[in-house]
Structure formats: structure tokens, C-alpha cells
């Protein structure tokens, strides 16, 4: 398998985050919630934040478990997400990968930086969810005995 490195994955994420940021802005404006507040008594989380959380979950887990096996950003650079045996992700596994990204981010983004230094270019979230990000087209990557070598 041709594992995807840090920079190509970073670029794919930048492409993916644009529609989500636009959605976040629109939802916040429609809900009348400010994106930032100087008021220390303001609620830390609002309905817009909850809507945006579910939108992110649906976007990443939905696309990565779909027949596309990738988000639009990953598709743009020819990447797909597979399990450790090269198979398409189930929705629960893709959702687990999404939440594992929180762990990768919480430790000063080291979980993401690990992609640059691991043999199979896995971040901590990939290791937790037993996933790989590889170059390929949906359905063309399958079981690879080298994965278990």
C-alpha cells in the first residue's frame, strides 16, 4: 500500500475544513450566537456548537465510510481511508476515528504530527481506530499481506 504522508493529508484537511467553517459561520449567524464573546458569563457552548459538532461527525465519518472512502479533500488529492486490512470503513469505525482525532489534538497536536514519523504514516487517531490513509481509488485497495509483516 502507498501510505499518505503528513503534508498531503494536511492539504486535504485544509480543503475539507473550508465548507465546515462556512457552515459554522452560517449556523452561528442563523442561531444568533456569536463566534466569540468577551462576556465571561456567556455560555461556553450553544446550540450552534452542537449543530456544528454533528455536522463535522456526519461529514468526516459519513464520507470516509461511504463508497467514496474519502472526504472531498482526500478525493482531491487521490487518497482513501481504509482499515488495517485495506477494506472500506464501517460507519462506527469512521466515527471512532473522528473522535480519536480529539485525542490527537489534545496532546499538542502530536497525534497528527506522528503521521510524519511512523512507518505506515499513521497518526494516533489512525492507530486507535486501526485505519490507514493511502493513495488509491475506492474499491481498488484490498487485503495486503505486507500490512501484517
N, C-alpha and C positions, 0 to 999 in steps of 0.2 A: 504494500500500500504506500502511496505517496502522501505522507503526512504534511499538513498545512502548518507553516511556521507562524511566528508571532506577528510579523508585520502585515502579512496578507489577511490574517484574521482580524487584526486591528483595523485595517481599512474596511473590511466587510462590516465590522461593528459600526464604524462611522456612518456608513451608508444606511444601516438599519436604524440607527438612533434618530435620524432626521425625521422620518414620519412619526415616530413616537414622541419626539419633542414638540412637533406641531400639534399632535393630538393633545398632549398635556397642556399646551397653551390654550387651545380651543376649549377643552373641558373646564379648565380653571376659569376662563372668562365667562363661559355659559353658566357655571355654578356660582359665579360671583366671588370666588375665592382668590385672594392674591397669591402670586407665585412666591413672594417673600413678604414678611411682615416685620416691622420694627416693634410691634406691640408684644412685650414678653408674656402677656396674659392670653394671647391668641392661642387657639388650639393647635397642637403640634401636627395633627393630621385631620383632614377633612374628607368629605365625600369625593371630591375631585381626586384626592390622592388614592383612594380606594379604587375608583374607576380606572385610574392610570396604572395601578398595580395589576388589575385584572387584564387590562389591555396589553401590558408587557408580557404577562403569562401566556395569554392567548396568541400573541404574535410569535414569540420565540418557540414555545412548546408546540403550538399549532403548526407552524411552518416546518420545524425540524422533524416532527413525527408524520408529516404529510407525505404524499408520493413525491414531492419535490426534494425531501430530505434536507432542506436548507431554507434559510431566510432569504429574502431578496438580496441582501448584501452579500451573503455567501454565494448565491447563484451568480451574481455579477462577476465574481472572481473565480468561478468554477469549483467551488467547494461543496461538500456534502457532510452531514453528520451521521455517523453510524455507531453501532455498538461495537464492542471489542472483537466481535467475530465478523464485522463488515455488514451486518444486517441493519435494516431500517429500524429506527427507534419507535418504541411504543409511546403513546402519549404520556403514561405515567413516568417512564424513564426520561422523556424530554422535559417534563415538568420538574422532576427531581434535579436534572441538570440545571434548569433555570434557577431553582432555589439554592443549589450548591454554589452558584455564582456569587451569592451573598457572602458565603464563607470566603471565597477567593478575594472578594473586595474588602472584607473586614480586616484581613491581615495585611493592610497597607498595599493592597493590590498584588501581593507576592504570588497569590494563587494564579493570577493571569500571567505574570512575568515568567512563571515556571515553564510556560509553553516554549520559550526560547532555549531552555536548558535540558529538557527531558528527551529521551531517545525517540519516543513516539509523538513528540510535540504536544503533550497533554498538559493542560492546566489542572489545578487542584480539583476544579469542578468536573473536569472530564474523568479524572481518576475516581472521584466519589461516585459518579454516575456510570462508570465503565463505558465511556464513549470515546470516539476518535473523530477528528475533523480531518478529512482527506480530500485530495484533488480527485474529481471524478464526476460522473453523471449518475443521477438516481437509477438504482437498479443494476448498475454495472459493477459495483464493488460488492464482493461477497466474501465468504469464508476464505481466510488466508492462513495457512499453517504457520507462516513466519510470524504471525501475531503472537503465537504462543511459544515461540522459540526462545 
